[in-house]
Amino acid sequence: MHNIIIYTKDNCPYCVKAKNLLQRKSVKFHEIKITDEKIKEEMIAKSGGRMTVPQIFINDFHVGGCDDLYSLDAEGKLDLLLK
């Protein structure tokens, strides 16, 4: 089983799009909603300074944001990460 974490904010269309792709892949993920500065700072630290959402992690690999997730999928690399 994979440890998939996605940091999100409410009303973020990119977050919804990324979650939809993961759901279509039938994988479970842990969503962490950024509700305060402490969580935001945690995300920024884990992502190497990225401040935008979503930020997606599969196991210890930092995927990046929504566009990065879709790029991995288009290249056929997302399915390899999810195996």
N, CA, C and O atoms as CSV, one atom per row, in Angstrom:
chain,resi,resn,atom,element,x,y,z
A,1,MET,N,N,0.842,-1.182,0.000
A,1,MET,CA,C,0.000,0.000,0.000
A,1,MET,C,C,0.887,1.245,0.000
A,1,MET,O,O,1.917,1.294,0.673
A,2,HIS,N,N,0.472,2.228,-0.753
A,2,HIS,CA,C,1.223,3.467,-0.881
A,2,HIS,C,C,0.736,4.492,0.137
A,2,HIS,O,O,-0.427,4.493,0.541
A,3,ASN,N,N,1.637,5.344,0.530
A,3,ASN,CA,C,1.315,6.465,1.389
A,3,ASN,C,C,1.231,7.694,0.497
A,3,ASN,O,O,2.256,8.251,0.104
A,4,ILE,N,N,0.025,8.113,0.179
A,4,ILE,CA,C,-0.184,9.263,-0.698
A,4,ILE,C,C,-0.786,10.387,0.136
A,4,ILE,O,O,-1.826,10.224,0.776
A,5,ILE,N,N,-0.114,11.516,0.113
A,5,ILE,CA,C,-0.566,12.691,0.854
A,5,ILE,C,C,-0.750,13.831,-0.127
A,5,ILE,O,O,0.089,14.068,-0.995
A,6,ILE,N,N,-1.861,14.531,0.025
A,6,ILE,CA,C,-2.124,15.701,-0.807
A,6,ILE,C,C,-2.566,16.851,0.089
A,6,ILE,O,O,-3.558,16.757,0.812
A,7,TYR,N,N,-1.806,17.936,0.021
A,7,TYR,CA,C,-2.156,19.153,0.755
A,7,TYR,C,C,-3.095,19.966,-0.121
A,7,TYR,O,O,-2.817,20.191,-1.299
A,8,THR,N,N,-4.218,20.411,0.461
A,8,THR,CA,C,-5.234,21.126,-0.314
A,8,THR,C,C,-5.775,22.326,0.459
A,8,THR,O,O,-5.517,22.504,1.649
A,9,LYS,N,N,-6.531,23.134,-0.266
A,9,LYS,CA,C,-7.323,24.215,0.320
A,9,LYS,C,C,-8.742,24.099,-0.237
A,9,LYS,O,O,-8.951,23.580,-1.333
A,10,ASP,N,N,-9.702,24.586,0.527
A,10,ASP,CA,C,-11.081,24.622,0.050
A,10,ASP,C,C,-11.183,25.525,-1.177
A,10,ASP,O,O,-10.449,26.504,-1.311
A,11,ASN,N,N,-12.093,25.179,-2.052
A,11,ASN,CA,C,-12.381,25.969,-3.253
A,11,ASN,C,C,-11.200,26.091,-4.210
A,11,ASN,O,O,-11.091,27.077,-4.938
A,12,CYS,N,N,-10.322,25.103,-4.214
A,12,CYS,CA,C,-9.168,25.101,-5.116
A,12,CYS,C,C,-9.459,24.141,-6.277
A,12,CYS,O,O,-9.509,22.928,-6.073
A,13,PRO,N,N,-9.653,24.672,-7.490
A,13,PRO,CA,C,-9.986,23.791,-8.609
A,13,PRO,C,C,-8.854,22.819,-8.962
A,13,PRO,O,O,-9.120,21.713,-9.432
A,14,TYR,N,N,-7.616,23.212,-8.745
A,14,TYR,CA,C,-6.500,22.313,-9.036
A,14,TYR,C,C,-6.446,21.160,-8.040
A,14,TYR,O,O,-6.066,20.042,-8.386
A,15,CYS,N,N,-6.828,21.444,-6.812
A,15,CYS,CA,C,-6.892,20.387,-5.797
A,15,CYS,C,C,-7.956,19.362,-6.178
A,15,CYS,O,O,-7.730,18.156,-6.082
A,16,VAL,N,N,-9.103,19.845,-6.606
A,16,VAL,CA,C,-10.197,18.959,-7.023
A,16,VAL,C,C,-9.754,18.115,-8.215
A,16,VAL,O,O,-10.003,16.910,-8.252
A,17,LYS,N,N,-9.107,18.736,-9.174
A,17,LYS,CA,C,-8.644,18.029,-10.369
A,17,LYS,C,C,-7.631,16.940,-10.008
A,17,LYS,O,O,-7.705,15.826,-10.526
A,18,ALA,N,N,-6.694,17.257,-9.129
A,18,ALA,CA,C,-5.689,16.270,-8.708
A,18,ALA,C,C,-6.348,15.114,-7.954
A,18,ALA,O,O,-6.027,13.951,-8.199
A,19,LYS,N,N,-7.262,15.428,-7.042
A,19,LYS,CA,C,-7.955,14.375,-6.289
A,19,LYS,C,C,-8.785,13.494,-7.216
A,19,LYS,O,O,-8.860,12.280,-7.022
A,20,ASN,N,N,-9.405,14.102,-8.219
A,20,ASN,CA,C,-10.195,13.319,-9.180
A,20,ASN,C,C,-9.330,12.316,-9.927
A,20,ASN,O,O,-9.746,11.176,-10.137
A,21,LEU,N,N,-8.125,12.728,-10.332
A,21,LEU,CA,C,-7.231,11.804,-11.023
A,21,LEU,C,C,-6.845,10.645,-10.111
A,21,LEU,O,O,-6.863,9.487,-10.530
A,22,LEU,N,N,-6.501,10.952,-8.878
A,22,LEU,CA,C,-6.141,9.884,-7.941
A,22,LEU,C,C,-7.324,8.941,-7.688
A,22,LEU,O,O,-7.141,7.731,-7.560
A,23,GLN,N,N,-8.526,9.497,-7.619
A,23,GLN,CA,C,-9.712,8.666,-7.432
A,23,GLN,C,C,-9.957,7.780,-8.654
A,23,GLN,O,O,-10.349,6.623,-8.507
A,24,ARG,N,N,-9.730,8.310,-9.856
A,24,ARG,CA,C,-9.886,7.494,-11.071
A,24,ARG,C,C,-8.874,6.356,-11.105
A,24,ARG,O,O,-9.123,5.310,-11.704
A,25,LYS,N,N,-7.734,6.567,-10.459
A,25,LYS,CA,C,-6.705,5.519,-10.381
A,25,LYS,C,C,-7.023,4.518,-9.268
A,25,LYS,O,O,-6.291,3.550,-9.063
A,26,SER,N,N,-8.119,4.764,-8.557
A,26,SER,CA,C,-8.583,3.889,-7.464
A,26,SER,C,C,-7.542,3.728,-6.366
A,26,SER,O,O,-7.345,2.633,-5.839
A,27,VAL,N,N,-6.878,4.828,-6.026
A,27,VAL,CA,C,-5.924,4.793,-4.931
A,27,VAL,C,C,-6.454,5.647,-3.785
A,27,VAL,O,O,-7.123,6.659,-3.994
A,28,LYS,N,N,-6.141,5.218,-2.592
A,28,LYS,CA,C,-6.529,5.979,-1.414
A,28,LYS,C,C,-5.439,6.988,-1.119
A,28,LYS,O,O,-4.253,6.730,-1.329
A,29,PHE,N,N,-5.858,8.130,-0.634
A,29,PHE,CA,C,-4.901,9.172,-0.288
A,29,PHE,C,C,-5.363,9.863,0.977
A,29,PHE,O,O,-6.537,9.832,1.345
A,30,HIS,N,N,-4.399,10.488,1.628
A,30,HIS,CA,C,-4.679,11.241,2.841
A,30,HIS,C,C,-4.644,12.725,2.470
A,30,HIS,O,O,-3.617,13.245,2.036
A,31,GLU,N,N,-5.767,13.386,2.646
A,31,GLU,CA,C,-5.861,14.810,2.336
A,31,GLU,C,C,-5.603,15.626,3.595
A,31,GLU,O,O,-6.223,15.405,4.636
A,32,ILE,N,N,-4.690,16.561,3.483
A,32,ILE,CA,C,-4.414,17.485,4.580
A,32,ILE,C,C,-4.839,18.873,4.115
A,32,ILE,O,O,-4.220,19.464,3.231
A,33,LYS,N,N,-5.902,19.381,4.724
A,33,LYS,CA,C,-6.390,20.706,4.354
A,33,LYS,C,C,-5.603,21.760,5.111
A,33,LYS,O,O,-5.403,21.668,6.323
A,34,ILE,N,N,-5.168,22.753,4.372
A,34,ILE,CA,C,-4.423,23.845,4.977
A,34,ILE,C,C,-5.431,24.786,5.620
A,34,ILE,O,O,-6.107,25.570,4.954
A,35,THR,N,N,-5.502,24.678,6.928
A,35,THR,CA,C,-6.460,25.474,7.687
A,35,THR,C,C,-5.793,26.497,8.591
A,35,THR,O,O,-6.456,27.374,9.146
A,36,ASP,N,N,-4.463,26.380,8.739
A,36,ASP,CA,C,-3.747,27.352,9.564
A,36,ASP,C,C,-2.297,27.451,9.100
A,36,ASP,O,O,-1.838,26.671,8.266
A,37,GLU,N,N,-1.593,28.423,9.657
A,37,GLU,CA,C,-0.206,28.689,9.243
A,37,GLU,C,C,0.740,27.528,9.553
A,37,GLU,O,O,1.688,27.289,8.805
A,38,LYS,N,N,0.494,26.813,10.635
A,38,LYS,CA,C,1.362,25.698,11.007
A,38,LYS,C,C,1.350,24.619,9.928
A,38,LYS,O,O,2.403,24.100,9.558
A,39,ILE,N,N,0.172,24.282,9.424
A,39,ILE,CA,C,0.060,23.270,8.374
A,39,ILE,C,C,0.678,23.789,7.080
A,39,ILE,O,O,1.356,23.048,6.369
A,40,LYS,N,N,0.441,25.063,6.779
A,40,LYS,CA,C,1.020,25.658,5.570
A,40,LYS,C,C,2.546,25.620,5.629
A,40,LYS,O,O,3.196,25.272,4.643
A,41,GLU,N,N,3.117,25.972,6.770
A,41,GLU,CA,C,4.570,25.945,6.940
A,41,GLU,C,C,5.119,24.522,6.806
A,41,GLU,O,O,6.198,24.317,6.250
A,42,GLU,N,N,4.374,23.551,7.314
A,42,GLU,CA,C,4.770,22.144,7.183
A,42,GLU,C,C,4.838,21.747,5.710
A,42,GLU,O,O,5.798,21.112,5.274
A,43,MET,N,N,3.811,22.128,4.949
A,43,MET,CA,C,3.771,21.811,3.521
A,43,MET,C,C,4.932,22.469,2.788
A,43,MET,O,O,5.591,21.832,1.967
A,44,ILE,N,N,5.183,23.738,3.080
A,44,ILE,CA,C,6.259,24.471,2.411
A,44,ILE,C,C,7.603,23.810,2.698
A,44,ILE,O,O,8.427,23.659,1.797
A,45,ALA,N,N,7.822,23.422,3.933
A,45,ALA,CA,C,9.079,22.769,4.306
A,45,ALA,C,C,9.239,21.428,3.598
A,45,ALA,O,O,10.317,21.122,3.089
A,46,LYS,N,N,8.179,20.629,3.562
A,46,LYS,CA,C,8.248,19.303,2.942
A,46,LYS,C,C,8.406,19.376,1.429
A,46,LYS,O,O,8.995,18.485,0.816
A,47,SER,N,N,7.875,20.450,0.825
A,47,SER,CA,C,7.884,20.553,-0.632
A,47,SER,C,C,9.072,21.337,-1.178
A,47,SER,O,O,9.134,21.622,-2.374
A,48,GLY,N,N,9.997,21.681,-0.320
A,48,GLY,CA,C,11.168,22.417,-0.786
A,48,GLY,C,C,10.889,23.868,-1.113
A,48,GLY,O,O,11.546,24.452,-1.975
A,49,GLY,N,N,9.915,24.455,-0.430
A,49,GLY,CA,C,9.641,25.877,-0.614
A,49,GLY,C,C,8.429,26.208,-1.461
A,49,GLY,O,O,8.107,27.382,-1.644
A,50,ARG,N,N,7.757,25.205,-1.977
A,50,ARG,CA,C,6.562,25.488,-2.783
A,50,ARG,C,C,5.426,25.964,-1.891
A,50,ARG,O,O,5.175,25.406,-0.823
A,51,MET,N,N,4.747,27.004,-2.351
A,51,MET,CA,C,3.705,27.622,-1.539
A,51,MET,C,C,2.304,27.405,-2.097
A,51,MET,O,O,1.318,27.791,-1.468
A,52,THR,N,N,2.211,26.795,-3.265
A,52,THR,CA,C,0.905,26.618,-3.897
A,52,THR,C,C,0.331,25.247,-3.578
A,52,THR,O,O,1.060,24.318,-3.230
A,53,VAL,N,N,-0.977,25.136,-3.700
A,53,VAL,CA,C,-1.659,23.854,-3.529
A,53,VAL,C,C,-2.262,23.438,-4.856
A,53,VAL,O,O,-2.588,24.284,-5.688
A,54,PRO,N,N,-2.409,22.155,-5.052
A,54,PRO,CA,C,-2.048,21.078,-4.142
A,54,PRO,C,C,-0.552,20.797,-4.187
A,54,PRO,O,O,0.137,21.153,-5.143
A,55,GLN,N,N,-0.069,20.156,-3.139
A,55,GLN,CA,C,1.267,19.561,-3.125
A,55,GLN,C,C,1.045,18.086,-2.824
A,55,GLN,O,O,0.382,17.727,-1.851
A,56,ILE,N,N,1.607,17.246,-3.672
A,56,ILE,CA,C,1.310,15.812,-3.644
A,56,ILE,C,C,2.590,15.024,-3.394
A,56,ILE,O,O,3.639,15.293,-3.980
A,57,PHE,N,N,2.469,14.049,-2.511
A,57,PHE,CA,C,3.589,13.171,-2.162
A,57,PHE,C,C,3.130,11.728,-2.287
A,57,PHE,O,O,2.066,11.362,-1.787
A,58,ILE,N,N,3.934,10.911,-2.955
A,58,ILE,CA,C,3.682,9.479,-3.040
A,58,ILE,C,C,4.879,8.802,-2.392
A,58,ILE,O,O,5.997,8.846,-2.905
A,59,ASN,N,N,4.616,8.174,-1.251
A,59,ASN,CA,C,5.679,7.639,-0.402
A,59,ASN,C,C,6.627,8.784,-0.079
A,59,ASN,O,O,6.176,9.805,0.440
A,60,ASP,N,N,7.894,8.665,-0.357
A,60,ASP,CA,C,8.835,9.739,-0.060
A,60,ASP,C,C,9.091,10.641,-1.266
A,60,ASP,O,O,9.932,11.536,-1.195
A,61,PHE,N,N,8.381,10.418,-2.366
A,61,PHE,CA,C,8.594,11.182,-3.591
A,61,PHE,C,C,7.658,12.387,-3.636
A,61,PHE,O,O,6.441,12.238,-3.527
A,62,HIS,N,N,8.226,13.574,-3.796
A,62,HIS,CA,C,7.427,14.787,-3.946
A,62,HIS,C,C,7.058,14.937,-5.419
A,62,HIS,O,O,7.903,15.262,-6.253
A,63,VAL,N,N,5.796,14.698,-5.723
A,63,VAL,CA,C,5.308,14.800,-7.100
A,63,VAL,C,C,5.286,16.261,-7.541
A,63,VAL,O,O,5.704,16.592,-8.650
A,64,GLY,N,N,4.799,17.124,-6.666
A,64,GLY,CA,C,4.619,18.528,-7.002
A,64,GLY,C,C,3.146,18.861,-6.972
A,64,GLY,O,O,2.412,18.391,-6.102
A,65,GLY,N,N,2.711,19.678,-7.926
A,65,GLY,CA,C,1.327,20.115,-7.966
A,65,GLY,C,C,0.485,19.332,-8.963
A,65,GLY,O,O,0.881,18.271,-9.446
A,66,CYS,N,N,-0.668,19.878,-9.251
A,66,CYS,CA,C,-1.629,19.227,-10.137
A,66,CYS,C,C,-1.050,18.996,-11.535
A,66,CYS,O,O,-1.164,17.899,-12.082
A,67,ASP,N,N,-0.434,20.022,-12.107
A,67,ASP,CA,C,0.140,19.871,-13.447
A,67,ASP,C,C,1.230,18.805,-13.470
A,67,ASP,O,O,1.358,18.055,-14.437
A,68,ASP,N,N,2.012,18.746,-12.398
A,68,ASP,CA,C,3.067,17.730,-12.300
A,68,ASP,C,C,2.462,16.327,-12.248
A,68,ASP,O,O,2.974,15.396,-12.870
A,69,LEU,N,N,1.374,16.190,-11.505
A,69,LEU,CA,C,0.687,14.896,-11.403
A,69,LEU,C,C,0.167,14.459,-12.769
A,69,LEU,O,O,0.337,13.305,-13.162
A,70,TYR,N,N,-0.464,15.378,-13.489
A,70,TYR,CA,C,-1.008,15.050,-14.809
A,70,TYR,C,C,0.103,14.773,-15.822
A,70,TYR,O,O,-0.061,13.934,-16.707
A,71,SER,N,N,1.220,15.466,-15.698
A,71,SER,CA,C,2.361,15.199,-16.584
A,71,SER,C,C,2.902,13.792,-16.357
A,71,SER,O,O,3.192,13.071,-17.312
A,72,LEU,N,N,3.038,13.403,-15.091
A,72,LEU,CA,C,3.478,12.035,-14.790
A,72,LEU,C,C,2.522,11.019,-15.389
A,72,LEU,O,O,2.946,9.997,-15.930
A,73,ASP,N,N,1.232,11.302,-15.291
A,73,ASP,CA,C,0.241,10.376,-15.839
A,73,ASP,C,C,0.354,10.295,-17.355
A,73,ASP,O,O,0.292,9.201,-17.918
A,74,ALA,N,N,0.519,11.432,-18.028
A,74,ALA,CA,C,0.629,11.452,-19.489
A,74,ALA,C,C,1.865,10.698,-19.978
A,74,ALA,O,O,1.861,10.116,-21.062
A,75,GLU,N,N,2.916,10.718,-19.166
A,75,GLU,CA,C,4.163,10.024,-19.520
A,75,GLU,C,C,4.132,8.545,-19.121
A,75,GLU,O,O,5.077,7.808,-19.403
A,76,GLY,N,N,3.059,8.115,-18.472
A,76,GLY,CA,C,2.955,6.728,-18.034
A,76,GLY,C,C,3.741,6.433,-16.769
A,76,GLY,O,O,3.878,5.272,-16.384
A,77,LYS,N,N,4.255,7.461,-16.121
A,77,LYS,CA,C,5.084,7.261,-14.931
A,77,LYS,C,C,4.268,7.199,-13.641
A,77,LYS,O,O,4.724,6.637,-12.645
A,78,LEU,N,N,3.055,7.778,-13.655
A,78,LEU,CA,C,2.246,7.759,-12.447
A,78,LEU,C,C,1.851,6.340,-12.074
A,78,LEU,O,O,1.917,5.962,-10.904
A,79,ASP,N,N,1.443,5.555,-13.058
A,79,ASP,CA,C,1.052,4.180,-12.775
A,79,ASP,C,C,2.220,3.379,-12.190
A,79,ASP,O,O,2.016,2.506,-11.346
A,80,LEU,N,N,3.428,3.675,-12.636
A,80,LEU,CA,C,4.610,2.992,-12.084
A,80,LEU,C,C,4.809,3.351,-10.613
A,80,LEU,O,O,5.158,2.496,-9.800
A,81,LEU,N,N,4.586,4.624,-10.279
A,81,LEU,CA,C,4.706,5.043,-8.889
A,81,LEU,C,C,3.648,4.400,-8.003
A,81,LEU,O,O,3.878,4.140,-6.822
A,82,LEU,N,N,2.494,4.152,-8.589
A,82,LEU,CA,C,1.373,3.615,-7.833
A,82,LEU,C,C,1.345,2.100,-7.738
A,82,LEU,O,O,0.490,1.536,-7.056
A,83,LYS,N,N,2.281,1.432,-8.421
A,83,LYS,CA,C,2.330,-0.038,-8.370
A,83,LYS,C,C,2.835,-0.516,-7.050
A,83,LYS,O,O,2.942,-1.722,-6.830
